[in-house]
């Protein structure tokens, strides 16, 4: 079992994602291997999003 702290450290190291969730969660909480991998997969998918696709082109402004 790994902790949330280990998860966020790995997410930062692998994907360069830093999140404020570390301030709102119990970093010593233990995660099962399945939970840990599921969370890691989520952050991997987040890192693959091309955020430039979401730029505001003002075409939907009223």
Secondary structure, DSSP 8 states (H G I E B T S, - for coil): -EEHHHHHHHHHHHH----GGGGSS-TT-EE-HHHHHHHHHHHHHHHT--GGGG---STT--
